[in-house]
Structures are given as C-alpha cells and as structure tokens.
Amino acid sequence: MTHADTVPCEVSAPADHVGDVMAELFRIGGQIQGMQHQDSRTLLRVEIPHDNVILFEKWLSKAFHGTATSTLLPIKL
C-alpha cells in the first residue's frame, strides 16, 4: 500500500477507550502516526486505507455514540 492509498485523519477518543480504537485501526489496516494525551482524552494521528475510511467512521460513531470523533486531514502530495 502506498501513501497515496491512505487518508490522514485525527481521532479524538476517551483515554480509557483508546485501546479499542487502536485495535479497530489495526484490524482495518490503519497506521498510527502519533498520539497525544489531553486531560481525559487521547488524540491519535492516523493513516487509514482509503477503502476503509467510511467503515471506520461508522464503527466509531456506533461504538462511542458521539464521544469519539474523527477529522479527515488534507492529503499532502
């Protein structure tokens, strides 16, 4: 998989559930680029395979009922 086949994203999740988010990212072929802890939340910078972005978004929404969010970032060419 090339860098062009992935989408950069930031995911903000409750710190006590970041393991669940990481497990799902690995399951769909995502890669964690960085992690930052802020109070009771964790911000992950990730690369998600283009074909799995919507799948991940749906999982995040269903699993966390709005307490976790993701933001797609501009693709650097």
Helices and strands as residue ranges (DSSP letters): G 3-5, E 6-14, G 15-17, H 18-27, E 31-38, E 41-49, G 50-52, H 53-64, E 69-72
